[in-house]
Amino acid sequence: MKFYKTLILFVFLSVSMVSCKVVALDPVEILTFEQKLTNLFPTAEITEMEAKDHFSKAFQIVLDEPLDHKNPSAGTFKHYVYLSHTDTKMPTVLVTEGYNANPRTYELSKIFMGNQVQVEYRFYGKSRPDTIPWQYLKNDQAIEDYHNLVTKLKRLYTGKWISTGISKGGETVLIYKTKYPWDVNVAVPYVAPLINGQEDKRTEEHINTVGSDACRKKITEFQRNVLKNSDAILVEFTNYAAVKNMSFTELSLEEALEYAVMEFPFSFWQWGGNCDEIPSENASTSAMFNYINEIVGVSFYNDQTYSDLLPSYYQHMTELGYYGFDTTPVKDLLKVVHQPTNKRFAPKNVDLTYNQDYINEVRDFVENKGNKILYIYGEYDTWGACAPNPKPHVNALKMVLKEGSHKTRIADFSKEDQKLIYDKLQNWLGYSVTIYPLEKAP
């Protein structure tokens, strides 16, 4: 028995001595936020930028994006993304731009005080290749851009995700929601149309019924007055183009002016024009030119903008659809443009066959299955005529600002309507998310 006691004591002392031995551990590597980004995007160009508003860090990320996500051998293009960071556990707002991206803080990012990922649409702005391979400028390719980006960033940002975009960018939000309904928790498209055909007649119906009879009459009279005085107004136009160093070779000044006149009613209601400000018949030609320039913007037709918007018109003519021109009020005064069409602004010698099923499928999904979508519209906005209408059984909220325009934002609504919006967002995102109400715009 004494032997066994000695043996047990020996084992106990041996174990104690081993347990007291200092074991050297490998040092734990703590990565900086920048290093985590680099690990996520090892081939990207990542540049730190000035952080603004509530963000603590900001970065420009230039990705080597596949031209064709189904065929990597097709090559890549430089795709620009702007990441603004607060905290990896906070909500993240994904901004799907419809065109180029100018880094700024979006309304929803202020509402959630979270992170923001702003993505330039492929082949626009800085993300445009020297020569555009039109066959890859498709919405489904763009949606894969967003899906792959979000999938990677979710390894870093673990909070709720909200997608948002304005106009064509809002339309992209709805397309993305259709293709990948679970990528984000909530979608908030602003003034987003879903258009029927290359020339959606609903926009013409809107122009002919919105506002008062007196205002619509005044719009028509202004259009006719501009064309009746076109020679004198073209002098104003020529001088303006010279001062602004604009060239008009793709469209002549005469053609540009006539397109601007036909565009005028659409833009007037889109941007919230004031009927009291429309120049009368006795106004000077300078006043007429200045007003049509204010509402439509004659720079829209200069060579630089024409080139910049070629991708947009390609998409509108092939998948997204667009609007037409009603020449009825001015047909007898047109000298140059006798059969106006937005195809005039699309790239030449490119297949513009329209896929009529594409947007119909998106509309069918969001109207019947598009849960947790907050729609923001302005009543007078021409594009609002093309807005989807979610069915009653769908868990969505459509807010239309009375007499609002294409510039309508959440901050423009009354306090009561804002509360309705915030309550719905809170319900969808849960109470772990804090909402910071906006100050109503003056």
N, C-alpha and C positions, 0 to 999 in steps of 0.2 A: 504494500500500500504506500509506503514511504517513497518507493521508486516512482510510482505513478504520479505522486504529488510533485516530485522533482521535475518529472518530464513535462507536466502541465505548466509549471512555473517557467520552464525553459522556453516552451512554445509561446507563452504569453509575452515574455520579455523580447523574444525574437520578433513577434508581430508588432509589438510596440515600437521597437527600434526601426523597423521598416516603415511603419506608418509615420514616423517623425522625420523621415528622410525628405529633404527638399527636392521636388521634381521640377526641372526647368520646362516651362510651357512656351510654345511658339507665341510671339507677339501677335495680338489681335490687330488687324489692319482696319482702320476707320477711314472710309472713303469720303472725300468731299462731295458736295452735290455735283460739281463739275465732272468729277471722276465717274460718278454714277451715270451721268448723261453720256459720257464717252463710252462707257461699257455698253449702254443701250444702243448707241449709234456709233460703232467703231470707225466707220468709213466717212462719217459726216464732218463737215466743216462747222465747228461750234465757236461762236464769237460772243463774248459777253457784251451786253449793251447797258445803257443807263436804265435803271429801274425807276418807274414812275408810279404815281398814285400810291396804292397800298402794297404794291409788290416790293419784295426785298431783293430779288435778283431777276435779271432778264437776259435772254440769249437769242441770237439768230442761229438757226440750225439749217444748214444747207445739205439736203439729202441727195444721194445718188439714187433717184427714183426710177424704177423700171418703166420704160415706155409701154410695155405690154406685160401685165402681171401674169399672163398665161404663157408667155414666151420670153424668159429672161435674156435669151440670146439676141433679142431685138435691140438691146442697148438701154441706156439710161439718159435722164436729163437732170439738171440741177433744180431741185425743188425747195423753195424757201418756206420755212416755218419759224414763227416767232413765239417763244415760250416765256411767259411771265410767271414768276414763282412766289408763293407765300409759304405754304406748308404742305407736305405730301399727304396729310390726312384731311386737308380742307377740300371742298368741292372743286372740280376742275371744269371750266367752261371751254368747250371746243367750238371755235369760230370757223365755219366753212365759208370762206370768201367766195363770191361768185365770179370775181375778177382778180385784179391785183390786190396785194395786201400792204396797207400802210399801218405800221405798228401803232396801236392806240388801245385804250381801255374801253371795253364794251360795257353796255348798261348792265347786263346780267352779271358780269364780273364784279361790278360795284355792289350789286344786290347781295351776292354771296360772299364778297370779300375773299374770294378764293383764287385759284390759279387760272391762267388763261393760255390756251394753245390756239394761235391764229395761223391758219393754213392758207397760203395762196393757191388759187385754183391752177391746176396744171396748164401750162402753155400761156399763162398771162403774166404780165409784169416782169419781174426778174426771173421767173420760172419758165420763160419762153425761149425755146431753142432758136438758133439763128434761122433755121428752116423748119417750119412746123410740119411734122408728119401727121397730117389730118386724120388718118385712119385710127390714131391713138387718142384723139381728142373726143372721147366718149365718156358719158357720165359713169358707166360701170367701171371704167378704168380709174376715174377720180375717186369713186367710192372705195375701191381697193386701196388707194393712197391713204384715205382716212382710216379704214379698218386696220391696216397694218400699223399705222402710227399709234392709234389708240391702244391696240393690243400690246405694243411695247411699253407705252407710257403707263399703262395700268400696273406694271411691275413696280413703278415708282410712286404713282399717285393712286392711293388706295381708297380715297373718299368717293362721294357720288360724282357722276359725270352728267353734264348737261350740254347738249349741242344747240348752237344758235347760228343764225345768219340772216342777212337782210336782202330782200328782193330775190335776185337770182341765187344769192347765197342761202336765202331761206328756202327756196325751191330745192336746193341741194340738201338741206337738212331733211326735207321730206323724202327725197330719193334715198338718202342714206338710211333713214328710219325704215323704209320699205325693204331694203336689201339686208340690213343688219339690225333688226328691231331691238336686240338686247345689248348692243354696244354701249348705249347711254341710258341713263335712268329716265331722263326727261328731255324732250325736244321743244325748242321755242323758236319757230320761224317767224320772222317779221315781214309783213307785206309781201308774202310769197304767193305768186300765181302758179296755177297748174293749167296750162294753156291748151286749147283745142285747135290743133292744126297750125299751118304756117301763117294763116290770117284768121285769128279768132274774132268772130263777129260780135261776141259779147262786149268787147271794148267799144265798138261803134254804138251798140245799144246803150251802153253806159253814158257815153258822151252826149247822146241825143235825149237823155232823160234826167241826168243828174242836175242838181241846182234848180234855178228858176228859169222860166221861159225867157224872161227879160235878159238874164245873163247869157244864156245860150245864143240869143239873138245878137247880143253885143259882140260875142266871140266871132260869129259869122261875119258881121259887118266889119270887124277889124281885119279878118283874113282878106276880105275883098278890098278893103282900103289899101292894104299893103300891096296887093297885086296891081291895083289901079295906079299906084305911085311907084311901081317897081323900078323904073329908070332912075328916079331921084334917090330911092332907097339904096339902089346898087352903088351909087356914088358914096353914100355913108358906109356901106359894107366894104367897099374897096379901100377906103381910108382906114377903117378899123383894122382890116387884115394887114395893111402895111405897117401900122403902128405896133400890132401884136406879132409881126413877123410870121404870119400864117401863109402857107401856100395852098392853092386850090387847083390842083391838076387832075386828081381823081374825079372830083366833081367841079364843074365850073361854078363861079359865083352865082350865075343865073339859076343853075340847077339847085344849088344849095339853098338859095332864097325860097324857091318854090317848095322844096321839101320841108323847109322850116315852117312855111305857112300851113302846109297840110298837117304837119306835126303839132302845130300850135294847140288845138283843142285837147289832144291827148296830154301834152305836157302841162297845160293850164290846170286841168283837174288833178293830174298826178302830183304836182308840186304845190297845190293849194293856192292857186291864183286868186287875186282879189278883183271882183268884177268892177268895183269902183275905180280901179287903177287902169283899166283898159283905155288906151287913147281913143278919142273921138275922131270923127271924120275930118274935123278941122285941125287936128293936131299936126305939128310939123313932121316932116319926113324923118328928122333926127329923133323925135320922140317915138315915132313908130318903130324905127330900127332899134332903138335902145330897149324898147319893151319886148319885142320879139326875141331879142338877144338875151334879155333877162329871163324870159320864160323857157325858151327852147335852148338857147346857147348856140350861136352860129359856129363856134369853134368845133362843135360836134361834127361838122362836115369838112373840116380841113384835113390835109393829107396825113398829119400825125395821128389824129384821132381815128381817122379812117383805118389806118394801119393797126393801131392799138386794138380796135374793136373787131377786127377780122375773126378772131377766135369766137367771140360772142355770137356774131351773126352766123357763123358756121354751125354752132350748137343750136341756135334757134331754128335754123332752116332744116336741120336734120333730125333733132330729137325733142327739143324743148317747145317748139312752136313760138309764134309771135303774133303781131297784129297787122292789120292792113290800114289803108288810107281811104277815107270817104271823100271823094272828089266832088260830090254833088253840089256843095255850096259854092265852089270856086271853079268848076270845070271850064266855064266859058272864058276865064281869065288866064288860064295856064298857057304859057308860050313854049315851054321846054319839056316839062314832065307831063306826058299825056297818059302813061300807064304806070303810075307809081307802085313800087314794090320794095320791100325790105331786102329782097334778093340783090338789089342794086349794091348793097353794102357787104355782101358776102364774098368770100374769096372766089376768084375766077378759075375756070378750068379744073374745078373740084366737084366731085359727085355730091349733090345736095338732095339726094333722095330722102324724103321725110319718112320716119318711122312712126306711124300714127298710133301704134300700140304702146309705145314706151310710157308716155305720160298717163295714158288711160289706166295702165296697170298700177302706177303710183297712186293715182286718184282713187282707184278702187280699194287699194290697201288702206290708205289713211282715212278714208271716209267710213270704212267698215271695220277696220281692225286697229286703227292708229291710236292706241291708248297713250295717255300721259304726254299729249301734245298741246302746248299752249300757243294759240294763233293770235297774232296782233295785226290789226288792219285799221285803215282810215276809211271812213264812209265815202269820201269823194274821190279817193285814189282810183285812177282808171284801172290799175292792175287788180284792184279789189273785185272787179267783175269776174275775174278768173280764179277767185279764191275757192278752195274746197270747202265742202259743208259736211262736217262729221255727223254721222247718224246719231239719233238720241241714245242708243245703247252703248256708244263708244265713250270711254272715259277720257274726254278731251274738253278743252275750253276755248271757245272762239270769242275774242273781244274786238269789237268794232267801235272806234272812236267817232262820235258824231261830228260830221263835217271835217274829219281828219284827212290827211294826205299821205303820200308815200313816206313822209318824214315822221309818221306816227311812232311813238315809243311808249313804254310803260309809264314813264314820268309824265306824259301828257294827259293821262287819265285822271279822273277825280279821285279823291282820297277813298271814297267808297268803292270805286271800281278797282283801285290799286289793292285795297284790302282783299277783295274777291280774288285777285290774281295771286297775292302772297299766300292766302289761305290754301289755294289750290296747289301751289308749288310746295308748301309745307306738307300738305297731305300726301303728295306724291313722293317727296324726298325723305319724309320722316323728321322727327323732332331732334334728331342728332345734328341736323343742319340748321344753322342760324341764318335768318333773313334780315337784312339791313334795309329798311324801307327808304326809298328815294325821296328827295325833296321834289315836290311837284314843280314842273317848269313854269316860269312866270307867264 
